[in-house]
């Protein structure tokens, strides 16, 4: 069979379907679709991936792709499901008979009801799709019934029905590595904020799920059988070796890579031995795992960037979020990362239910006092599947139909309106990026390392959308 897999742009508002010009919206490769593509190819199927956030496409071009395909798969997220519905409608208008499968986090969180939101989709896949997609191939070939497939919802006449309960994949080492050759035509890694990875740029994961339970996070904790699983260090190293043959930089995008420090030491030791000439970027790091010897090995192994979910500069807010970290741990981790000359990024949230202006000021002060290179401030979001979302529904502050809501005092979700929170966000960016200490760090880095990357950082920051929003 021939499968066409389509990646949705992350932003609905910025995307113009079949437009003449399109801003590049895809920064990361579509790792989930690359995994699905690898499973299908290993099974003997042909696969093509189109990233609508990385290329313009005409209606005629989409039609040509569809005419060469036997089935279509689309990834759907909370922030782009409306766009997915529009594109699904276009696909069915072009080829009414082609099977249309949707998957991704939105389908997992909403179950069968997602087929009401995207009424032209035929089948939705919950959770991990590598096994389900192969069973769907058997269905299309007439050797398996939909009702016998794990983790799917489907239409039968005018009803939405479910297959068997979803399967959690225990042996992640048994999965084929992502089919990155299907997206080689695209240029990823174009970050705002001064992050300049060497091209070509890839992404990877070292585990699935998360052992931590932050109260704002949607990690499928409400799904029976869902749990945290790690890949073996040997399998991770093997994939990094494969990546290094064609790529110069790789972003590790799961939240738990450094959570198992014993495994992290083993991986770094092996990378040092191999000398792969591969720059490593770690998107999710916890401050409570920072230790000097591990960070020294990370530096030697090629780690260039580490991002931390800090969230707040107040211990009571961190405790409310169930972060299980402390302010001293935050300060230690960021200063240690700076000592190793890593590019550091911090993520911060404003709007916990009891937060005051003093709380928010403390968070901004913490961010400006530490040697971050990049920061992100954003209002707290109540998203379906998270503990705070479930509590807000229980308290009747939001409804079950409100699948993603930003904190807003007008809905009883805190002490500030969304407009006020956005003002705090802008103020946080001003105080951080216009801080003389921050600019001096960048200039000192230019002189110390005798290269212009730090000056490029300043220039990119000056023209980035992040800074333009402040003017």
Residue, then its C-alpha position, 0 to 999 in steps of 0.5 A: x500500500x501507499x500511505x500519504x502522511x501529512x503534518x499539520x502546521x502548529x499554528x492555525x492563525x498563521x496558516x493559509x491553506x493553498x496560499x501563494x506564500x507561507x511562512x515556515x512554521x515547522x521547527x522540528x521534524x515530524x518525529x511521530x510521523x517518521x516513526x509511523x513511516x518507519x513501521x509502514x516501510x518495514x512492513x513493505x509499504x510505500x510512504x510519503x510525508x508532506x509537512x504543510x508547515x515547511x512547504x507551500x502546496x497547491x490544491x492541484x499538488x495535493x490532488x496529485x499526491x492523493x491520486x498516488x496514495x491508498x490511504x492518508x494519515x494526519x497528526x492532530x494536536x490541541x492547537x491545530x485540530x480546527x486546521x486539521x478539520x479544514x484540511x480533512x474536508x479538502x482531502x475528502x472533497x478531492x477524493x471522497x473514497x480515500x481512507x483518512x486516518x488521524x492520530x496524535x495527542x488530540x486523538x488520544x485525549x478526546x477518544x472517539x469524540x474527536x471524530x465529531x470535531x473532524x467529521x470527514x476523518x474515518x478512523x482515529x488512533x489513540x496513543x502510540x500508532x506503530x502497531x495500530x497502523x500495521x493492523x489497519x493495513x491488514x484491515x485495508x487488505x481484508x484480513x482484519x476487522x476494525x473491531x479487533x484493532x487496539x486503540x482505534x475509533x471508527x465510523x460504522x454507518x452513522x455511529x462511532x465505534x471503538x476497537x479493542x483497548x489501546x496497547x502500550x508499547x513496552x519494548x521501545x528498542x523493538x521499534x525501527x528508528x524514525x524514517x528520517x529520509x522521508x523528511x530530508x527535503x525540509x530544512x528544520x532547526x530554524x529557531x527564534x531567539x538566537x539558537x543556531x544548530x548546525x545543519x542538518x538538524x534532526x530530533x529523537x526521543x530516549x523514552x516515552x511517558x514521564x515518571x513525574x506528575x506536574x499538575x499542568x501537564x497533559x501526559x495521558x495520565x488518565x489513560x489506563x496502562x499508560x506509563x513511563x518507558x525508557x529505551x536502553x542506552x545501547x539503542x539510543x547510542x545506535x540511533x545517534x550513530x545513524x543520525x551522525x551519518x547525515x546530520x550535524x545536530x540532534x534535539x532530544x525532545x523528551x522530558x526525561x533524558x537526564x532523569x536517569x543519571x546512571x543511564x545518562x552517564x553511560x550514554x555520555x561515556x560512550x559518545x565520548x568514545x565514539x567522537x561522532x561530531x554530533x551536536x546535542x541539544x537537550x530540550x527537557x532537563x530537570x534541575x534536580x538531576x544537575x551534577x558536576x561530573x555528568x555535566x562535564x561529560x555532557x560538555x565533552x560529548x557534544x552537548x551545546x544546549x539545555x532547556x529547563x522547565x523552571x515555571x516559577x521563582x516561588x517555592x509555593x507555586x512550584x509546590x502547587x504545580x507538584x514540580x518537586x524541585x527547589x529554588x536552590x536546585x534551580x540556581x545550582x543547575x543554571x549556574x553549572x550549565x553556564x560554567x560548562x558554556x551550554x546555551x541555556x533556556x528557561x521556561x516560566x509560567x504566570x497565572x497559578x490560581x493564587x499568584x499575586x504581582x509579588x509572585x510574578x515579580x519574583x519569577x522575573x527577578x529569578x530569570x534575570x538573576x540567572x545566566x540564561x541565554x533564552x527565556x520563555x514566559x507564558x500564561x498558565x494553560x488548562x489543557x484537557x488531561x491535566x490535573x488542573x483542567x480536571x479540577x477546574x471542570x469539577x469546580x465548574x469553572x470550565x466545561x468538558x468542551x473547553x479542551x484548552x483554556x488560558x488562566x483568566x480571572x474572569x473565569x475564576x482561574x486566578x487573580x489576573x485577566x488574560x490581558x493582564x497576564x500578557x502584560x506581565x509576559x511582555x514586561x518579563x521579556x523586556x526586563x530580561x532581554x534589555x538587561x545590561x547583564x544579559x547583553x554583556x554576557x553575549x558580548x563577553x562570549x563573542x570575545x572569549x570564543x573569538x566567533x560571531x555566534x553570540x553577535x548573531x544571537x543578539x541580531x536574531x533576538x533583535x529581529x525575532x517575533x518574540x522581541x517584535x511583540x514587545x515594541 
